Amino acid sequence: MEKDKQEESTQQTPDGRLNVELSEEIAEGIYSNLAIINHSPSEFVVDFLKVMPGVPKARVKSRLVLTPQHAKRLLRALNDNIQRFEEQHGEIKDTEQPQIPMSFGSQGQA
């Protein structure tokens, strides 16, 4: 256990911030216009898709698996960032989304 703590501390800068490495491939990002969210007692799974008009099939482009605690932290961080964005740029209008038939289990959409 002591070794794990030492390894963790070497990844942080002297002022306690985390040193984050971002590869060129990941830095490009992945466009998504639909997120499907499922959960179990131990994890949240967020699948990001790109749905194109007139195309009946969409492929998952990326998947994020989170503990419930991290999902709640992400929710708070998104809420905080949306609030700051809207303070600078005005309210984000929530347009109606067309109903997209899903062929698996119950899930949330964003």
Contact map, one row per residue, 1 for C-alpha under 8 A:
11111000000000000000000000000000000000000000000000000000000000000000000000000000000000000000000000000000000000
11111100000000000000000000000000000000000000000000000000000000000000000000000000000000000000000000000000000000
11111110000000000000000000000000000000000000000000000000000000000000000000000000000000000000000000000000000000
11111111000000000000000000000000000000000000000000000000000000000000000000000000000000000000000000000000000000
11111111100000000000000000000000000000000000000000000000000000000000000000000000000000000000000000000000000000
01111111110000000000000000000000000000000000000000000000000000000000000000000000000000000000000000000000000000
00111111111000000000000000000000000000000000000000000000000000000000000000000000000000000000000000000000000000
00011111111100000000000000000000000000000000000000000000000000000000000000000000000000000000000000000000000000
00001111111100000000000000000000000000000000000000000000000000000000000000000000000000000000000000000000000000
00000111111110000000000000000000000000000000000000000000000000000000000000000000000000000000000000000000000000
00000011111110000110000000000000000000000000000000000000000000000000000000000000000000000000000000000000000000
00000001111111111110000000000000000000000000000000000000000000000000000000000000000000000000000000000000000000
00000000011111111110000000000000000000000000000000000000000000000000000000000000000000000000000000000000000000
00000000000111111000000000000000000000000000000000000000000000000000000000000000000000000000000000000000000000
00000000000111111000000000000000000000000000000000000000000000000000000000000000000000000000000000000000000000
00000000000111111100000000000000000000000000000000000000000000000000000000000000000000000000000000000000000000
00000000000111111110000000000000000000000000000000000000000000000000000000000000000000000000000000000000000000
00000000001110011111000000000000000000000000000000000000000000000000000000000000000000000000000000000000000000
00000000001110001111100000000000000000000000000000000000000000000000000000000000000000000000000000000000000000
00000000000000000111110000000000000000000000000000000000000000000000000000000000000000000000000000000000000000
00000000000000000011111000000000000000000000000000000000000000000000000000000000000000000000000000000000000000
00000000000000000001111101100000000000000000000000000000000000000000000000000000000000000000000000000000000000
00000000000000000000111111100000000000000000000000000000000000000000000000000000000000000000000000000000000000
00000000000000000000011111110000000000000000000000000000000000000000000000000000000000000000000000000000000000
00000000000000000000001111111000000000000000000000000000000000000000000000000000000000000000000000000000000000
00000000000000000000011111111000000000000000000000000000000000000000000000000000000000000000000000000000000000
00000000000000000000011111111000000000000000000000000000000000000000000000000000000000000000000000000000000000
00000000000000000000000111111100000000000000000000000000000000000000000000000000000000000000000000000000000000
00000000000000000000000011111110000000000000000000000000000000000000000000000000000000000000000000000000000000
00000000000000000000000000011111000000000000000000000000000011000000000000000000000000000000000000000000000000
00000000000000000000000000001111100000000000000001000000000000000000000000000000000000000000000000000000000000
00000000000000000000000000000111111000000000000111100000000010000000000000000000000000000000000000000000000000
00000000000000000000000000000011111000000000000111100000000000000000000000000000000000000000000000000000000000
00000000000000000000000000000001111100000000000111100000000000000000000000000000000000000000000000000000000011
00000000000000000000000000000001111110000000011110000000000000000000000000000000000000000000000000000000000011
00000000000000000000000000000000011111000000011110000000000000000000000000000000000000000000000000000000001111
00000000000000000000000000000000001111100001111000000000000000000000000000000000000000000000000000000000001111
00000000000000000000000000000000000111110001110000000000000000000000000000000000000000000000000000000000011100
00000000000000000000000000000000000011111111100000000000000000000000000000000000000000000000000000000000001000
00000000000000000000000000000000000001111111000000000000000000000000000000000000000000000000000000000000000000
00000000000000000000000000000000000000111110000000000000000000000000000000000000000000000000000000000000000000
00000000000000000000000000000000000000111111000000000000000000000011000000000000000000000000000000000000000000
00000000000000000000000000000000000000111111100000000000000000001111000000000000000000000000000000000000000000
00000000000000000000000000000000000011110111110000000000000000001111001000000000000000000000000000000000000000
00000000000000000000000000000000000011100011111000000000000000111100000000000000000000000000000000000000000000
00000000000000000000000000000000001111000001111100000000000000111000000000000000000000000000000000000000000000
00000000000000000000000000000000001110000000111110000000000111110000000000000000000000000000000000000000000000
00000000000000000000000000000001111100000000011111000000000111100000000000000000000000000000000000000000000000
00000000000000000000000000000001111100000000001111100000011111000000000000000000000000000000000000000000000000
00000000000000000000000000000011110000000000000111110000011110000000000000000000000000000000000000000000000000
00000000000000000000000000000001110000000000000011111010110000000000000000000000000000000000000000000000000000
00000000000000000000000000000000000000000000000001111110010000000000000000000000000000000000000000000000000000
00000000000000000000000000000000000000000000000000111110000000000000000000000000000000000000000000000000000000
00000000000000000000000000000000000000000000000000011111000000000000000000000000000000000000000000000000000000
00000000000000000000000000000000000000000000000000111111110000000000000000000000000000000000000000000000000000
00000000000000000000000000000000000000000000000000000111110000000000000000000000000000000000000000000000000000
00000000000000000000000000000000000000000000000000100011111000000000000000000000000000000000000000000000000000
00000000000000000000000000000000000000000000000011110011111100000000000000000000000000000000000000000000000000
00000000000000000000000000000000000000000000000011000000111110000000000000000000000000000000000000000000000000
00000000000000000000000000000000000000000000001111000000011111100000000000000000000000000000000000000000000000
00000000000000000000000000000101000000000000001111000000001111100000000000000000000000000000000000000000000000
00000000000000000000000000000100000000000000001110000000000111110000000000000000000000000000000000000000000000
00000000000000000000000000000000000000000000111100000000000111111000000000000000000000000000000000000000000000
00000000000000000000000000000000000000000000111000000000000001111100000000000000000000000000000000000000000000
00000000000000000000000000000000000000000011110000000000000000111110000000000000000000000000000000000000000000
00000000000000000000000000000000000000000011100000000000000000011111111000000000000000000000000000000000000000
00000000000000000000000000000000000000000111000000000000000000001111111000000000000000000000000000000000000000
00000000000000000000000000000000000000000111000000000000000000000111111100000000000000000000000000000000000000
00000000000000000000000000000000000000000000000000000000000000000111111110000000000000000000000000000000000000
00000000000000000000000000000000000000000000000000000000000000000111111111000000000000000000000000000000000000
00000000000000000000000000000000000000000001000000000000000000000111111111100000000000000000000000000000000000
00000000000000000000000000000000000000000000000000000000000000000001111111110000000000000000000000000000000000
00000000000000000000000000000000000000000000000000000000000000000000111111111000000000000000000000000000000000
00000000000000000000000000000000000000000000000000000000000000000000011111111100000000000000000000000000000000
00000000000000000000000000000000000000000000000000000000000000000000001111111110000000000000000000000000000000
00000000000000000000000000000000000000000000000000000000000000000000000111111111000000000000000000000000000000
00000000000000000000000000000000000000000000000000000000000000000000000011111111100000000000000000000000000000
00000000000000000000000000000000000000000000000000000000000000000000000001111111110000000000000000000000000000
00000000000000000000000000000000000000000000000000000000000000000000000000111111111000000000000000000000000000
00000000000000000000000000000000000000000000000000000000000000000000000000011111111100000000000000000000000000
00000000000000000000000000000000000000000000000000000000000000000000000000001111111110000000000000000000000000
00000000000000000000000000000000000000000000000000000000000000000000000000000111111111000000000000000000000000
00000000000000000000000000000000000000000000000000000000000000000000000000000011111111100000000000000000000000
00000000000000000000000000000000000000000000000000000000000000000000000000000001111111110000000000000000000000
00000000000000000000000000000000000000000000000000000000000000000000000000000000111111111100000000000000000000
00000000000000000000000000000000000000000000000000000000000000000000000000000000011111111111000000000000000000
00000000000000000000000000000000000000000000000000000000000000000000000000000000001111111110000000000000000000
00000000000000000000000000000000000000000000000000000000000000000000000000000000000111111100000000000000000000
00000000000000000000000000000000000000000000000000000000000000000000000000000000000011111110000000000000000000
00000000000000000000000000000000000000000000000000000000000000000000000000000000000011111111000000000000000000
00000000000000000000000000000000000000000000000000000000000000000000000000000000000001101111100000000000000000
00000000000000000000000000000000000000000000000000000000000000000000000000000000000001000111110000000000000000
00000000000000000000000000000000000000000000000000000000000000000000000000000000000000000011111000000000000000
00000000000000000000000000000000000000000000000000000000000000000000000000000000000000000001111100000000000000
00000000000000000000000000000000000000000000000000000000000000000000000000000000000000000000111110000000000000
00000000000000000000000000000000000000000000000000000000000000000000000000000000000000000000011111000000000000
00000000000000000000000000000000000000000000000000000000000000000000000000000000000000000000001111100000000000
00000000000000000000000000000000000000000000000000000000000000000000000000000000000000000000000111110000000000
00000000000000000000000000000000000000000000000000000000000000000000000000000000000000000000000011111000000000
00000000000000000000000000000000000000000000000000000000000000000000000000000000000000000000000001111100000000
00000000000000000000000000000000000000000000000000000000000000000000000000000000000000000000000000111110000000
00000000000000000000000000000000000000000000000000000000000000000000000000000000000000000000000000011111000000
00000000000000000000000000000000000000000000000000000000000000000000000000000000000000000000000000001111100000
00000000000000000000000000000000000000000000000000000000000000000000000000000000000000000000000000000111110000
00000000000000000000000000000000000000000000000000000000000000000000000000000000000000000000000000000011111000
00000000000000000000000000000000000001000000000000000000000000000000000000000000000000000000000000000001111100
00000000000000000000000000000000000111100000000000000000000000000000000000000000000000000000000000000000111110
00000000000000000000000000000000000111000000000000000000000000000000000000000000000000000000000000000000011111
00000000000000000000000000000000011110000000000000000000000000000000000000000000000000000000000000000000001111
00000000000000000000000000000000011110000000000000000000000000000000000000000000000000000000000000000000000111
